[in-house]
Structure formats: structure tokens, C-alpha cells
Amino acid sequence: MEIDVDQIIVKTTPCKKGRIVGTAKLQYLSLVIKFFTIREGNYENSFGNHLWVVPPSVKNPDGLYTSVIFFENVSIWKRIEAKIITDYLNTQKMTESPDSENLSGEEIEKIDKGIEEMRSK
């Protein structure tokens, strides 16, 4: 089964706790996946910002965290990640909170270009 990423509905919620800056929920048809985290990283991603998305995970008996969601198709994961980051940035811009990033036209173009490149793969 091929996932149609355009049909995935993303809802992000900003919440600042350490490096975590938000959470995300995905809905695809009747499937809902919660607890993706949006984090600030030290390195710039392909969209020109320092955000990265971590799928839901659980702590295993060894004390390490293990993802409970795994996307075998990396292209699909990158497109989903782009949707989550875009929704988060748009949510931040709309709320204009003190922690929000003010995106320039150039940054928005870079994000849009990255999304279009991923869609063409």
C-alpha cells in the first residue's frame, strides 16, 4: 500500500520543554498517530532551519528509547517530516509568540522548494 502524503492531516502544538519545541499528530484516513516531537537541533536541516522531527518512541528495559513508528520508504518520511515542520512554523507564525520564528520570504521559498523536491521523488 502506497501512502498518499497529500491526504495526511498534520496538527502541531507548540510546547517548549528543553530542546522539544512542539508535538505533532498525524491523521491518514481513519489512522491517527500522536506524539511526534519537534526538536531544536544544533545543525541546519535541508529546509534551512534547526528543527527535526522524532517519531513516537518508548523507553525499553535497557533505558534507551525505541521508535514505535518506522517508515521504510525514506522519501515518504522526508515528505511527512516536511509537512510537520511547515505546519509547526506556520502555527508559530500565526500565534506570534515570543518563541516563534519570523520567517522571511526567502526562508518560506526554501521550505516550499524542499517540499516540491521531495514530492517529485
Secondary structure, 3 states (H helix, E strand, C coil): CCCCHHHCEEEEEEEEECCEEEEEEEEECCEEEEEEEEEECCCCCCCCCCEEEECCEEECCCCCEEECCCCCCHHHHHHHHHHHHHHHHHHHHHHCCCCCCCCCHHHHHHHHHHHHHHHCC
